[in-house]
Amino acid sequence: MGFNVGKLFEDVAYLSKVHNKKDYEKQMDMFNQQRYDLLKDLVEADDVEASAKELCEDVTAAFKKFGKVRGADLMNLNYFMIYYVFPAILTNEENGKEICDKLKDTWNNHFKSTINYTDYETLRDGFQTKIFGIPIGKN
């Protein structure tokens, strides 16, 4: 198996910083069209936990410096998982919730994180309109 984490997490620092609904919609469409297929081994696995563990190990191998994934890199990876990977799985897979539960638990144990997930619509609808940095309502 083995995951192409270089392609899956390409531009992770840029994509993990989402500022408005329009950009998020555009970036999520790109993710679904160009990168979702890279998760096929995970979402179609008989043993999702083992596949999720392999994904975590591949991410560690690709992003580690001096033996571990640095804090800033891990933060970007966590945001990327929350913004793109989990919502894409929930949207595209009938058993997405079960897959996401196992992936979230495996990710949190492996990276000592406490991330959670939500669906695409909830994330998209959470963006607020701002004027001079002051939120004035949902856009």
Secondary structure, 3 states (H helix, E strand, C coil): CCCCHHHHCCCHHHHCCCCCHHHHHHHHHHHHHHCHHHHHHHHCCCCHHHHHHHHHHHHHHHHEECCEECHHHHHHHHHHHHHHHHHHHHHHCCCHHHHHHHHHHHHHHHHCCCCCCCCHHHHHHCCEEEECCEEEEEC
